[in-house]
């Protein structure tokens, strides 16, 4: 009975140490990365070239106005955005796109064989 209690205590202590290490790692990443967040676009959102990039464009001349407001199928490459809190008002935040997410238009899935 004694070894079971010892092993149980050791396993509980080890899980606590792992959780503390994960918290320290997450805090260090927040310090290193600043306020960077992943940017992922959900399906059926309209394509907006200001905030996203098309991953599977057929040719350059097809990219014009036909892509505007087309629904996307989903994200195939994540982007990065920086969230900055305005000093004037605590509730307002600015999101600055650092790296645009790459998306696939729904049209591309319809046209594929």
SULPENOR-V744343 format. One record per run of one state. SS is the DSSP state (H for helix, E for strand, C for the rest). FROM is the first residue (numbers start at 1). TO is the last residue. If there is no record, write none. Layout:
ss = {SS	SS}
from = {FROM	FROM}
to = {TO	TO}
This chain:
ss = {C	H	C	E	C	E	C	E	C	H	C	H	C	E	C	E	C	E	C	E	H	C}
from = {1	2	34	36	40	46	47	52	55	60	64	65	68	71	78	79	86	93	100	101	106	112}
to = {1	33	35	39	45	46	51	54	59	63	64	67	70	77	78	85	92	99	100	105	111	113}
